[in-house]
Amino acid sequence: MSPKIFDIQERENVKIQMLEAGFLLVKEYGMTHASVEKVTKAVGLGKSTFYNFFHSKEMFICEIIKYQRDRAKQFFTDILGDRDRMSMSEGKEFLKKIIFSENSIYKYLTMEDIDKLKAALPPEYVIDFNAEKKVMDGLFGHMEGVREDIDYKVVANLIKIMALSMMGKEELHQDALERTLEQMYNLLFSCIFKENTN
């Protein structure tokens, strides 16, 4: 049987279907058990077709992360609308929604998964601080009440610490997890936004 040929639009649609199915499978089974076979079966394709789109499972997971980032950017743009800046309260709500939303793959990855990704991906796929700062500049530049003296590395570390806490949440006191995260949000927001500004 000859491989299916996709036109450009079909290829993009199939890729999105695989990324969305892949995320749901990671959410349900974890990265290790979200197999290539399960992904392709979910979208009605043969396993070999997967490799016409993605070089490896690790590259596929990286593409899910990028796809989710693009969706978060679109969500941000939708909130912003035709304004230049959103209010501080809108900015805080946006950050809360994207850091630990049900649509964040980071919530479902383990530290072992992250180590596997780092080991398998080429260096250009590892996010460096300059890329993080560029993303934060883009976001914070459209929010009111942002501190002039923002320490981007502290902000990035706090977000990563929050992500690590969710990856290792079984080690934490579950009955205090929501309260702990709320305190961490408050600390994060104090590093981003000026005090006593609405």
mmCIF file of the C-alpha atoms, coordinates in Angstrom:
data_MODEL
# 
_entry.id   MODEL 
# 
loop_
_atom_site.group_PDB 
_atom_site.id 
_atom_site.type_symbol 
_atom_site.label_atom_id 
_atom_site.label_alt_id 
_atom_site.label_comp_id 
_atom_site.label_asym_id 
_atom_site.label_entity_id 
_atom_site.label_seq_id 
_atom_site.pdbx_PDB_ins_code 
_atom_site.Cartn_x 
_atom_site.Cartn_y 
_atom_site.Cartn_z 
_atom_site.occupancy 
_atom_site.B_iso_or_equiv 
_atom_site.pdbx_formal_charge 
_atom_site.auth_seq_id 
_atom_site.auth_comp_id 
_atom_site.auth_asym_id 
_atom_site.auth_atom_id 
_atom_site.pdbx_PDB_model_num 
ATOM 1   C CA . MET A 1 1   ? 0.000  0.000  0.000  1.00 0.00 ? 1   MET A CA 1 
ATOM 2   C CA . SER A 1 2   ? 1.474  3.332  -1.032 1.00 0.00 ? 2   SER A CA 1 
ATOM 3   C CA . PRO A 1 3   ? 1.707  6.139  1.550  1.00 0.00 ? 3   PRO A CA 1 
ATOM 4   C CA . LYS A 1 4   ? -1.087 8.733  1.628  1.00 0.00 ? 4   LYS A CA 1 
ATOM 5   C CA . ILE A 1 5   ? -0.244 12.018 -0.062 1.00 0.00 ? 5   ILE A CA 1 
ATOM 6   C CA . PHE A 1 6   ? -1.534 15.146 1.691  1.00 0.00 ? 6   PHE A CA 1 
ATOM 7   C CA . ASP A 1 7   ? -1.922 18.581 0.187  1.00 0.00 ? 7   ASP A CA 1 
ATOM 8   C CA . ILE A 1 8   ? -0.664 21.516 2.295  1.00 0.00 ? 8   ILE A CA 1 
ATOM 9   C CA . GLN A 1 9   ? -4.010 22.187 4.025  1.00 0.00 ? 9   GLN A CA 1 
ATOM 10  C CA . GLU A 1 10  ? -4.656 18.481 4.691  1.00 0.00 ? 10  GLU A CA 1 
ATOM 11  C CA . ARG A 1 11  ? -1.152 18.130 6.097  1.00 0.00 ? 11  ARG A CA 1 
ATOM 12  C CA . GLU A 1 12  ? -1.701 21.037 8.501  1.00 0.00 ? 12  GLU A CA 1 
ATOM 13  C CA . ASN A 1 13  ? -5.085 19.652 9.573  1.00 0.00 ? 13  ASN A CA 1 
ATOM 14  C CA . VAL A 1 14  ? -3.665 16.174 10.192 1.00 0.00 ? 14  VAL A CA 1 
ATOM 15  C CA . LYS A 1 15  ? -0.744 17.617 12.133 1.00 0.00 ? 15  LYS A CA 1 
ATOM 16  C CA . ILE A 1 16  ? -3.121 19.577 14.398 1.00 0.00 ? 16  ILE A CA 1 
ATOM 17  C CA . GLN A 1 17  ? -5.285 16.480 14.887 1.00 0.00 ? 17  GLN A CA 1 
ATOM 18  C CA . MET A 1 18  ? -2.216 14.492 15.955 1.00 0.00 ? 18  MET A CA 1 
ATOM 19  C CA . LEU A 1 19  ? -1.017 17.253 18.313 1.00 0.00 ? 19  LEU A CA 1 
ATOM 20  C CA . GLU A 1 20  ? -4.423 17.497 19.971 1.00 0.00 ? 20  GLU A CA 1 
ATOM 21  C CA . ALA A 1 21  ? -4.822 13.703 20.194 1.00 0.00 ? 21  ALA A CA 1 
ATOM 22  C CA . GLY A 1 22  ? -1.263 13.411 21.519 1.00 0.00 ? 22  GLY A CA 1 
ATOM 23  C CA . PHE A 1 23  ? -1.945 15.912 24.293 1.00 0.00 ? 23  PHE A CA 1 
ATOM 24  C CA . LEU A 1 24  ? -5.096 14.037 25.366 1.00 0.00 ? 24  LEU A CA 1 
ATOM 25  C CA . LEU A 1 25  ? -3.123 10.780 25.416 1.00 0.00 ? 25  LEU A CA 1 
ATOM 26  C CA . VAL A 1 26  ? -0.309 12.313 27.497 1.00 0.00 ? 26  VAL A CA 1 
ATOM 27  C CA . LYS A 1 27  ? -2.961 13.672 29.844 1.00 0.00 ? 27  LYS A CA 1 
ATOM 28  C CA . GLU A 1 28  ? -4.542 10.211 30.194 1.00 0.00 ? 28  GLU A CA 1 
ATOM 29  C CA . TYR A 1 29  ? -1.513 7.884  30.076 1.00 0.00 ? 29  TYR A CA 1 
ATOM 30  C CA . GLY A 1 30  ? 1.563  10.050 30.663 1.00 0.00 ? 30  GLY A CA 1 
ATOM 31  C CA . MET A 1 31  ? 4.322  10.620 28.117 1.00 0.00 ? 31  MET A CA 1 
ATOM 32  C CA . THR A 1 32  ? 5.811  7.130  28.314 1.00 0.00 ? 32  THR A CA 1 
ATOM 33  C CA . HIS A 1 33  ? 2.543  5.326  27.581 1.00 0.00 ? 33  HIS A CA 1 
ATOM 34  C CA . ALA A 1 34  ? 1.182  7.801  25.038 1.00 0.00 ? 34  ALA A CA 1 
ATOM 35  C CA . SER A 1 35  ? 2.602  5.727  22.206 1.00 0.00 ? 35  SER A CA 1 
ATOM 36  C CA . VAL A 1 36  ? 2.956  6.622  18.549 1.00 0.00 ? 36  VAL A CA 1 
ATOM 37  C CA . GLU A 1 37  ? 0.489  3.795  17.792 1.00 0.00 ? 37  GLU A CA 1 
ATOM 38  C CA . LYS A 1 38  ? -2.117 5.345  20.098 1.00 0.00 ? 38  LYS A CA 1 
ATOM 39  C CA . VAL A 1 39  ? -1.654 8.760  18.493 1.00 0.00 ? 39  VAL A CA 1 
ATOM 40  C CA . THR A 1 40  ? -2.029 7.534  14.929 1.00 0.00 ? 40  THR A CA 1 
ATOM 41  C CA . LYS A 1 41  ? -4.928 5.230  15.836 1.00 0.00 ? 41  LYS A CA 1 
ATOM 42  C CA . ALA A 1 42  ? -6.741 8.187  17.461 1.00 0.00 ? 42  ALA A CA 1 
ATOM 43  C CA . VAL A 1 43  ? -6.652 10.095 14.154 1.00 0.00 ? 43  VAL A CA 1 
ATOM 44  C CA . GLY A 1 44  ? -7.172 7.094  11.879 1.00 0.00 ? 44  GLY A CA 1 
ATOM 45  C CA . LEU A 1 45  ? -3.683 6.878  10.360 1.00 0.00 ? 45  LEU A CA 1 
ATOM 46  C CA . GLY A 1 46  ? -1.019 4.210  10.097 1.00 0.00 ? 46  GLY A CA 1 
ATOM 47  C CA . LYS A 1 47  ? 1.990  4.352  12.419 1.00 0.00 ? 47  LYS A CA 1 
ATOM 48  C CA . SER A 1 48  ? 4.441  5.022  9.570  1.00 0.00 ? 48  SER A CA 1 
ATOM 49  C CA . THR A 1 49  ? 2.548  8.222  8.673  1.00 0.00 ? 49  THR A CA 1 
ATOM 50  C CA . PHE A 1 50  ? 3.522  9.685  12.053 1.00 0.00 ? 50  PHE A CA 1 
ATOM 51  C CA . TYR A 1 51  ? 7.173  9.782  10.968 1.00 0.00 ? 51  TYR A CA 1 
ATOM 52  C CA . ASN A 1 52  ? 6.279  11.805 7.870  1.00 0.00 ? 52  ASN A CA 1 
ATOM 53  C CA . PHE A 1 53  ? 5.293  14.562 10.303 1.00 0.00 ? 53  PHE A CA 1 
ATOM 54  C CA . PHE A 1 54  ? 7.618  14.119 13.294 1.00 0.00 ? 54  PHE A CA 1 
ATOM 55  C CA . HIS A 1 55  ? 11.142 12.661 13.481 1.00 0.00 ? 55  HIS A CA 1 
ATOM 56  C CA . SER A 1 56  ? 10.600 11.160 16.930 1.00 0.00 ? 56  SER A CA 1 
ATOM 57  C CA . LYS A 1 57  ? 8.165  10.955 19.802 1.00 0.00 ? 57  LYS A CA 1 
ATOM 58  C CA . GLU A 1 58  ? 10.261 13.516 21.699 1.00 0.00 ? 58  GLU A CA 1 
ATOM 59  C CA . MET A 1 59  ? 10.045 15.973 18.785 1.00 0.00 ? 59  MET A CA 1 
ATOM 60  C CA . PHE A 1 60  ? 6.291  15.331 18.760 1.00 0.00 ? 60  PHE A CA 1 
ATOM 61  C CA . ILE A 1 61  ? 6.012  16.248 22.466 1.00 0.00 ? 61  ILE A CA 1 
ATOM 62  C CA . CYS A 1 62  ? 8.075  19.379 21.772 1.00 0.00 ? 62  CYS A CA 1 
ATOM 63  C CA . GLU A 1 63  ? 5.650  20.274 18.953 1.00 0.00 ? 63  GLU A CA 1 
ATOM 64  C CA . ILE A 1 64  ? 2.706  19.842 21.358 1.00 0.00 ? 64  ILE A CA 1 
ATOM 65  C CA . ILE A 1 65  ? 4.412  22.330 23.709 1.00 0.00 ? 65  ILE A CA 1 
ATOM 66  C CA . LYS A 1 66  ? 4.933  24.810 20.838 1.00 0.00 ? 66  LYS A CA 1 
ATOM 67  C CA . TYR A 1 67  ? 1.345  24.322 19.657 1.00 0.00 ? 67  TYR A CA 1 
ATOM 68  C CA . GLN A 1 68  ? 0.045  25.062 23.148 1.00 0.00 ? 68  GLN A CA 1 
ATOM 69  C CA . ARG A 1 69  ? 2.239  28.171 23.357 1.00 0.00 ? 69  ARG A CA 1 
ATOM 70  C CA . ASP A 1 70  ? 0.775  29.399 20.072 1.00 0.00 ? 70  ASP A CA 1 
ATOM 71  C CA . ARG A 1 71  ? -2.740 28.810 21.411 1.00 0.00 ? 71  ARG A CA 1 
ATOM 72  C CA . ALA A 1 72  ? -1.859 30.725 24.601 1.00 0.00 ? 72  ALA A CA 1 
ATOM 73  C CA . LYS A 1 73  ? -0.567 33.621 22.453 1.00 0.00 ? 73  LYS A CA 1 
ATOM 74  C CA . GLN A 1 74  ? -3.851 33.610 20.523 1.00 0.00 ? 74  GLN A CA 1 
ATOM 75  C CA . PHE A 1 75  ? -5.804 33.575 23.801 1.00 0.00 ? 75  PHE A CA 1 
ATOM 76  C CA . PHE A 1 76  ? -3.753 36.583 24.936 1.00 0.00 ? 76  PHE A CA 1 
ATOM 77  C CA . THR A 1 77  ? -4.426 38.401 21.659 1.00 0.00 ? 77  THR A CA 1 
ATOM 78  C CA . ASP A 1 78  ? -8.151 37.653 21.968 1.00 0.00 ? 78  ASP A CA 1 
ATOM 79  C CA . ILE A 1 79  ? -8.272 39.123 25.496 1.00 0.00 ? 79  ILE A CA 1 
ATOM 80  C CA . LEU A 1 80  ? -6.295 42.166 24.373 1.00 0.00 ? 80  LEU A CA 1 
ATOM 81  C CA . GLY A 1 81  ? -8.598 42.763 21.418 1.00 0.00 ? 81  GLY A CA 1 
ATOM 82  C CA . ASP A 1 82  ? -7.912 46.121 19.781 1.00 0.00 ? 82  ASP A CA 1 
ATOM 83  C CA . ARG A 1 83  ? -6.379 47.601 22.940 1.00 0.00 ? 83  ARG A CA 1 
ATOM 84  C CA . ASP A 1 84  ? -2.664 48.154 23.431 1.00 0.00 ? 84  ASP A CA 1 
ATOM 85  C CA . ARG A 1 85  ? -2.695 46.960 27.056 1.00 0.00 ? 85  ARG A CA 1 
ATOM 86  C CA . MET A 1 86  ? -4.825 44.809 29.319 1.00 0.00 ? 86  MET A CA 1 
ATOM 87  C CA . SER A 1 87  ? -5.525 45.681 32.932 1.00 0.00 ? 87  SER A CA 1 
ATOM 88  C CA . MET A 1 88  ? -3.436 44.257 35.753 1.00 0.00 ? 88  MET A CA 1 
ATOM 89  C CA . SER A 1 89  ? -6.329 42.062 36.907 1.00 0.00 ? 89  SER A CA 1 
ATOM 90  C CA . GLU A 1 90  ? -6.761 40.694 33.363 1.00 0.00 ? 90  GLU A CA 1 
ATOM 91  C CA . GLY A 1 91  ? -2.994 40.071 33.209 1.00 0.00 ? 91  GLY A CA 1 
ATOM 92  C CA . LYS A 1 92  ? -3.062 38.150 36.492 1.00 0.00 ? 92  LYS A CA 1 
ATOM 93  C CA . GLU A 1 93  ? -6.020 36.035 35.372 1.00 0.00 ? 93  GLU A CA 1 
ATOM 94  C CA . PHE A 1 94  ? -4.334 35.302 32.046 1.00 0.00 ? 94  PHE A CA 1 
ATOM 95  C CA . LEU A 1 95  ? -1.134 34.163 33.800 1.00 0.00 ? 95  LEU A CA 1 
ATOM 96  C CA . LYS A 1 96  ? -3.105 31.946 36.188 1.00 0.00 ? 96  LYS A CA 1 
ATOM 97  C CA . LYS A 1 97  ? -4.968 30.340 33.304 1.00 0.00 ? 97  LYS A CA 1 
ATOM 98  C CA . ILE A 1 98  ? -1.891 29.538 31.242 1.00 0.00 ? 98  ILE A CA 1 
ATOM 99  C CA . ILE A 1 99  ? 0.505  28.443 33.984 1.00 0.00 ? 99  ILE A CA 1 
ATOM 100 C CA . PHE A 1 100 ? -1.632 25.563 35.268 1.00 0.00 ? 100 PHE A CA 1 
ATOM 101 C CA . SER A 1 101 ? -4.555 25.252 32.949 1.00 0.00 ? 101 SER A CA 1 
ATOM 102 C CA . GLU A 1 102 ? -5.900 21.836 32.073 1.00 0.00 ? 102 GLU A CA 1 
ATOM 103 C CA . ASN A 1 103 ? -4.453 22.574 28.628 1.00 0.00 ? 103 ASN A CA 1 
ATOM 104 C CA . SER A 1 104 ? -0.852 22.748 29.841 1.00 0.00 ? 104 SER A CA 1 
ATOM 105 C CA . ILE A 1 105 ? 1.130  19.629 29.028 1.00 0.00 ? 105 ILE A CA 1 
ATOM 106 C CA . TYR A 1 106 ? 3.605  20.471 31.790 1.00 0.00 ? 106 TYR A CA 1 
ATOM 107 C CA . LYS A 1 107 ? 0.978  19.458 34.318 1.00 0.00 ? 107 LYS A CA 1 
ATOM 108 C CA . TYR A 1 108 ? 1.187  15.879 33.011 1.00 0.00 ? 108 TYR A CA 1 
ATOM 109 C CA . LEU A 1 109 ? 4.949  15.481 32.502 1.00 0.00 ? 109 LEU A CA 1 
ATOM 110 C CA . THR A 1 110 ? 7.262  14.026 35.116 1.00 0.00 ? 110 THR A CA 1 
ATOM 111 C CA . MET A 1 111 ? 10.849 15.026 35.819 1.00 0.00 ? 111 MET A CA 1 
ATOM 112 C CA . GLU A 1 112 ? 11.902 11.804 34.077 1.00 0.00 ? 112 GLU A CA 1 
ATOM 113 C CA . ASP A 1 113 ? 9.924  12.897 31.002 1.00 0.00 ? 113 ASP A CA 1 
ATOM 114 C CA . ILE A 1 114 ? 11.691 16.269 30.995 1.00 0.00 ? 114 ILE A CA 1 
ATOM 115 C CA . ASP A 1 115 ? 15.074 14.530 31.276 1.00 0.00 ? 115 ASP A CA 1 
ATOM 116 C CA . LYS A 1 116 ? 14.176 12.244 28.335 1.00 0.00 ? 116 LYS A CA 1 
ATOM 117 C CA . LEU A 1 117 ? 13.168 15.245 26.240 1.00 0.00 ? 117 LEU A CA 1 
ATOM 118 C CA . LYS A 1 118 ? 16.364 17.134 27.036 1.00 0.00 ? 118 LYS A CA 1 
ATOM 119 C CA . ALA A 1 119 ? 18.491 14.087 26.192 1.00 0.00 ? 119 ALA A CA 1 
ATOM 120 C CA . ALA A 1 120 ? 16.718 13.345 22.908 1.00 0.00 ? 120 ALA A CA 1 
ATOM 121 C CA . LEU A 1 121 ? 16.208 16.831 21.487 1.00 0.00 ? 121 LEU A CA 1 
ATOM 122 C CA . PRO A 1 122 ? 18.809 18.792 19.527 1.00 0.00 ? 122 PRO A CA 1 
ATOM 123 C CA . PRO A 1 123 ? 20.240 21.880 21.306 1.00 0.00 ? 123 PRO A CA 1 
ATOM 124 C CA . GLU A 1 124 ? 18.116 24.326 19.302 1.00 0.00 ? 124 GLU A CA 1 
ATOM 125 C CA . TYR A 1 125 ? 14.989 22.893 20.960 1.00 0.00 ? 125 TYR A CA 1 
ATOM 126 C CA . VAL A 1 126 ? 16.213 23.680 24.472 1.00 0.00 ? 126 VAL A CA 1 
ATOM 127 C CA . ILE A 1 127 ? 14.703 26.968 25.603 1.00 0.00 ? 127 ILE A CA 1 
ATOM 128 C CA . ASP A 1 128 ? 17.332 29.454 26.666 1.00 0.00 ? 128 ASP A CA 1 
ATOM 129 C CA . PHE A 1 129 ? 16.844 32.479 28.881 1.00 0.00 ? 129 PHE A CA 1 
ATOM 130 C CA . ASN A 1 130 ? 16.914 34.950 25.971 1.00 0.00 ? 130 ASN A CA 1 
ATOM 131 C CA . ALA A 1 131 ? 13.920 33.188 24.394 1.00 0.00 ? 131 ALA A CA 1 
ATOM 132 C CA . GLU A 1 132 ? 12.087 33.192 27.738 1.00 0.00 ? 132 GLU A CA 1 
ATOM 133 C CA . LYS A 1 133 ? 12.820 36.903 28.232 1.00 0.00 ? 133 LYS A CA 1 
ATOM 134 C CA . LYS A 1 134 ? 11.559 37.701 24.729 1.00 0.00 ? 134 LYS A CA 1 
ATOM 135 C CA . VAL A 1 135 ? 8.263  35.910 25.453 1.00 0.00 ? 135 VAL A CA 1 
ATOM 136 C CA . MET A 1 136 ? 7.900  37.683 28.818 1.00 0.00 ? 136 MET A CA 1 
ATOM 137 C CA . ASP A 1 137 ? 8.709  41.070 27.237 1.00 0.00 ? 137 ASP A CA 1 
ATOM 138 C CA . GLY A 1 138 ? 6.004  40.432 24.658 1.00 0.00 ? 138 GLY A CA 1 
ATOM 139 C CA . LEU A 1 139 ? 3.421  39.600 27.315 1.00 0.00 ? 139 LEU A CA 1 
ATOM 140 C CA . PHE A 1 140 ? 4.320  42.139 29.985 1.00 0.00 ? 140 PHE A CA 1 
ATOM 141 C CA . GLY A 1 141 ? 4.685  44.905 27.416 1.00 0.00 ? 141 GLY A CA 1 
ATOM 142 C CA . HIS A 1 142 ? 0.907  44.654 26.899 1.00 0.00 ? 142 HIS A CA 1 
ATOM 143 C CA . MET A 1 143 ? -0.074 44.633 30.583 1.00 0.00 ? 143 MET A CA 1 
ATOM 144 C CA . GLU A 1 144 ? -0.683 47.610 32.819 1.00 0.00 ? 144 GLU A CA 1 
ATOM 145 C CA . GLY A 1 145 ? 1.082  48.027 36.147 1.00 0.00 ? 145 GLY A CA 1 
ATOM 146 C CA . VAL A 1 146 ? 4.216  46.019 35.322 1.00 0.00 ? 146 VAL A CA 1 
ATOM 147 C CA . ARG A 1 147 ? 7.280  46.889 37.403 1.00 0.00 ? 147 ARG A CA 1 
ATOM 148 C CA . GLU A 1 148 ? 10.125 48.729 35.649 1.00 0.00 ? 148 GLU A CA 1 
ATOM 149 C CA . ASP A 1 149 ? 12.670 46.767 37.707 1.00 0.00 ? 149 ASP A CA 1 
ATOM 150 C CA . ILE A 1 150 ? 11.267 43.319 36.884 1.00 0.00 ? 150 ILE A CA 1 
ATOM 151 C CA . ASP A 1 151 ? 13.817 40.540 37.399 1.00 0.00 ? 151 ASP A CA 1 
ATOM 152 C CA . TYR A 1 152 ? 13.043 38.183 34.522 1.00 0.00 ? 152 TYR A CA 1 
ATOM 153 C CA . LYS A 1 153 ? 15.197 35.377 35.874 1.00 0.00 ? 153 LYS A CA 1 
ATOM 154 C CA . VAL A 1 154 ? 13.365 35.383 39.216 1.00 0.00 ? 154 VAL A CA 1 
ATOM 155 C CA . VAL A 1 155 ? 10.010 35.389 37.400 1.00 0.00 ? 155 VAL A CA 1 
ATOM 156 C CA . ALA A 1 156 ? 11.129 32.505 35.153 1.00 0.00 ? 156 ALA A CA 1 
ATOM 157 C CA . ASN A 1 157 ? 12.410 30.576 38.189 1.00 0.00 ? 157 ASN A CA 1 
ATOM 158 C CA . LEU A 1 158 ? 9.152  31.050 40.089 1.00 0.00 ? 158 LEU A CA 1 
ATOM 159 C CA . ILE A 1 159 ? 7.120  29.771 37.136 1.00 0.00 ? 159 ILE A CA 1 
ATOM 160 C CA . LYS A 1 160 ? 9.457  26.775 36.830 1.00 0.00 ? 160 LYS A CA 1 
ATOM 161 C CA . ILE A 1 161 ? 9.258  26.098 40.578 1.00 0.00 ? 161 ILE A CA 1 
ATOM 162 C CA . MET A 1 162 ? 5.469  26.100 40.294 1.00 0.00 ? 162 MET A CA 1 
ATOM 163 C CA . ALA A 1 163 ? 5.684  23.693 37.355 1.00 0.00 ? 163 ALA A CA 1 
ATOM 164 C CA . LEU A 1 164 ? 8.098  21.445 39.279 1.00 0.00 ? 164 LEU A CA 1 
ATOM 165 C CA . SER A 1 165 ? 5.751  21.439 42.257 1.00 0.00 ? 165 SER A CA 1 
ATOM 166 C CA . MET A 1 166 ? 2.942  20.178 40.017 1.00 0.00 ? 166 MET A CA 1 
ATOM 167 C CA . MET A 1 167 ? 5.191  17.503 38.501 1.00 0.00 ? 167 MET A CA 1 
ATOM 168 C CA . GLY A 1 168 ? 6.092  16.265 41.965 1.00 0.00 ? 168 GLY A CA 1 
ATOM 169 C CA . LYS A 1 169 ? 2.753  17.026 43.637 1.00 0.00 ? 169 LYS A CA 1 
ATOM 170 C CA . GLU A 1 170 ? 2.506  13.518 45.102 1.00 0.00 ? 170 GLU A CA 1 
ATOM 171 C CA . GLU A 1 171 ? 5.347  14.539 47.438 1.00 0.00 ? 171 GLU A CA 1 
ATOM 172 C CA . LEU A 1 172 ? 3.427  17.581 48.679 1.00 0.00 ? 172 LEU A CA 1 
ATOM 173 C CA . HIS A 1 173 ? 0.590  17.958 51.191 1.00 0.00 ? 173 HIS A CA 1 
ATOM 174 C CA . GLN A 1 174 ? -2.410 17.579 48.892 1.00 0.00 ? 174 GLN A CA 1 
ATOM 175 C CA . ASP A 1 175 ? -4.822 19.268 51.294 1.00 0.00 ? 175 ASP A CA 1 
ATOM 176 C CA . ALA A 1 176 ? -2.673 22.432 51.165 1.00 0.00 ? 176 ALA A CA 1 
ATOM 177 C CA . LEU A 1 177 ? -1.691 22.356 47.490 1.00 0.00 ? 177 LEU A CA 1 
ATOM 178 C CA . GLU A 1 178 ? -4.233 24.915 46.251 1.00 0.00 ? 178 GLU A CA 1 
ATOM 179 C CA . ARG A 1 179 ? -3.399 27.307 49.102 1.00 0.00 ? 179 ARG A CA 1 
ATOM 180 C CA . THR A 1 180 ? 0.309  26.835 48.435 1.00 0.00 ? 180 THR A CA 1 
ATOM 181 C CA . LEU A 1 181 ? -0.125 27.610 44.747 1.00 0.00 ? 181 LEU A CA 1 
ATOM 182 C CA . GLU A 1 182 ? -2.172 30.698 45.620 1.00 0.00 ? 182 GLU A CA 1 
ATOM 183 C CA . GLN A 1 183 ? 0.685  31.955 47.807 1.00 0.00 ? 183 GLN A CA 1 
ATOM 184 C CA . MET A 1 184 ? 3.136  31.242 44.993 1.00 0.00 ? 184 MET A CA 1 
ATOM 185 C CA . TYR A 1 185 ? 0.948  33.208 42.569 1.00 0.00 ? 185 TYR A CA 1 
ATOM 186 C CA . ASN A 1 186 ? 0.938  36.115 45.026 1.00 0.00 ? 186 ASN A CA 1 
ATOM 187 C CA . LEU A 1 187 ? 4.737  36.015 45.194 1.00 0.00 ? 187 LEU A CA 1 
ATOM 188 C CA . LEU A 1 188 ? 5.003  35.752 41.406 1.00 0.00 ? 188 LEU A CA 1 
ATOM 189 C CA . PHE A 1 189 ? 2.631  38.680 40.904 1.00 0.00 ? 189 PHE A CA 1 
ATOM 190 C CA . SER A 1 190 ? 4.551  40.812 43.424 1.00 0.00 ? 190 SER A CA 1 
ATOM 191 C CA . CYS A 1 191 ? 7.647  40.280 41.242 1.00 0.00 ? 191 CYS A CA 1 
ATOM 192 C CA . ILE A 1 192 ? 5.788  41.293 38.072 1.00 0.00 ? 192 ILE A CA 1 
ATOM 193 C CA . PHE A 1 193 ? 3.328  44.016 39.075 1.00 0.00 ? 193 PHE A CA 1 
ATOM 194 C CA . LYS A 1 194 ? 3.665  47.248 41.009 1.00 0.00 ? 194 LYS A CA 1 
ATOM 195 C CA . GLU A 1 195 ? 2.028  47.311 44.443 1.00 0.00 ? 195 GLU A CA 1 
ATOM 196 C CA . ASN A 1 196 ? -1.259 49.147 45.085 1.00 0.00 ? 196 ASN A CA 1 
ATOM 197 C CA . THR A 1 197 ? -2.112 49.433 41.393 1.00 0.00 ? 197 THR A CA 1 
ATOM 198 C CA . ASN A 1 198 ? -5.407 48.150 39.998 1.00 0.00 ? 198 ASN A CA 1 
# 
